[in-house]
Amino acid sequence: MPTAALLLAEEAAETANHLPMHPVAFGLLAFGGLMVLLLVTFAFRSVGTRH
């Protein structure tokens, strides 16, 4: 019984979920997206003061 559990644990360790991109790429994409949102917000900063 212990050997079967060991074999099952080894099999489970080999099947890992791999990321589609490098982890740093996720951070860079998030940073870029937030910068785009910041620029959009900055572009509309004086809309409320117009007549």
C-alpha positions, 0 to 999 in steps of 0.5 A: 500500500505505501508503494502505491501511494508513493507512485501516485504522489510521484505521478501527481508531482510530474503533472504540473500546470504550466503558465502560458507566459513567463511570470514577469510578463504577467506583471509587465502586461498588468503594469502596461494596462494600468498605465493605459488606464491612467493615460485615459483618465488623465486625458479626461481630467478637465472635461467636468470644468468645460462649459 
